[in-house]
């Protein structure tokens, strides 16, 4: 039984299936987090600039 479990463990460690799905998930989560942080950081400056531009229009 121990040998069977050891063989399965070795097969599991060398199997690369599904790795790309995890990598894509991490990349998407990172992009969403960075995008949200950038928008939150720039929101005040963008609002001020749009307000000033609107005030200058006749």
C-alpha positions as CSV (number, residue, x, y, z in Angstrom):
1,X,0.0,0.0,0.0
2,X,2.8,2.4,0.9
3,X,4.5,1.8,-2.6
4,X,1.2,2.5,-4.4
5,X,0.8,5.8,-2.5
6,X,4.4,6.7,-3.1
7,X,4.0,6.1,-6.9
8,X,0.8,8.2,-7.0
9,X,2.6,11.0,-5.1
10,X,5.5,10.9,-7.6
11,X,3.0,11.0,-10.5
12,X,1.1,13.9,-9.0
13,X,4.3,15.9,-8.5
14,X,5.4,15.5,-12.1
15,X,1.9,16.1,-13.6
16,X,1.7,19.6,-15.1
17,X,-2.0,19.5,-16.1
18,X,-4.1,22.3,-14.7
19,X,-1.1,24.5,-13.9
20,X,-1.9,27.0,-16.7
21,X,-5.4,27.4,-15.3
22,X,-4.0,28.3,-11.9
23,X,-1.5,30.7,-13.4
24,X,-4.1,32.4,-15.4
25,X,-6.3,32.8,-12.3
26,X,-3.4,34.3,-10.4
27,X,-2.6,36.7,-13.3
28,X,-6.3,37.8,-13.6
29,X,-6.6,38.4,-9.8
30,X,-3.4,40.4,-9.8
31,X,-4.5,42.5,-12.8
32,X,-7.9,43.2,-11.1
33,X,-6.2,44.1,-7.9
34,X,-3.7,46.5,-9.5
35,X,-6.4,48.1,-11.7
36,X,-8.6,48.7,-8.8
37,X,-5.8,50.2,-6.8
38,X,-4.8,52.5,-9.7
39,X,-8.4,53.7,-10.2
40,X,-8.8,54.3,-6.4
41,X,-5.5,56.2,-6.3
42,X,-6.3,58.4,-9.4
43,X,-10.0,58.9,-8.7
44,X,-9.6,62.2,-6.9
45,X,-7.2,63.7,-9.4
46,X,-9.5,62.6,-12.3
47,X,-12.6,64.0,-10.6
48,X,-10.8,67.3,-10.0
49,X,-9.6,67.5,-13.6
50,X,-13.0,66.7,-15.1
51,X,-14.6,69.3,-12.8
52,X,-12.2,72.0,-13.9
53,X,-12.7,71.1,-17.5
54,X,-16.4,71.3,-17.1
55,X,-16.2,74.6,-15.4
56,X,-14.2,76.1,-18.2
57,X,-16.7,75.1,-20.9
58,X,-19.3,77.8,-21.8
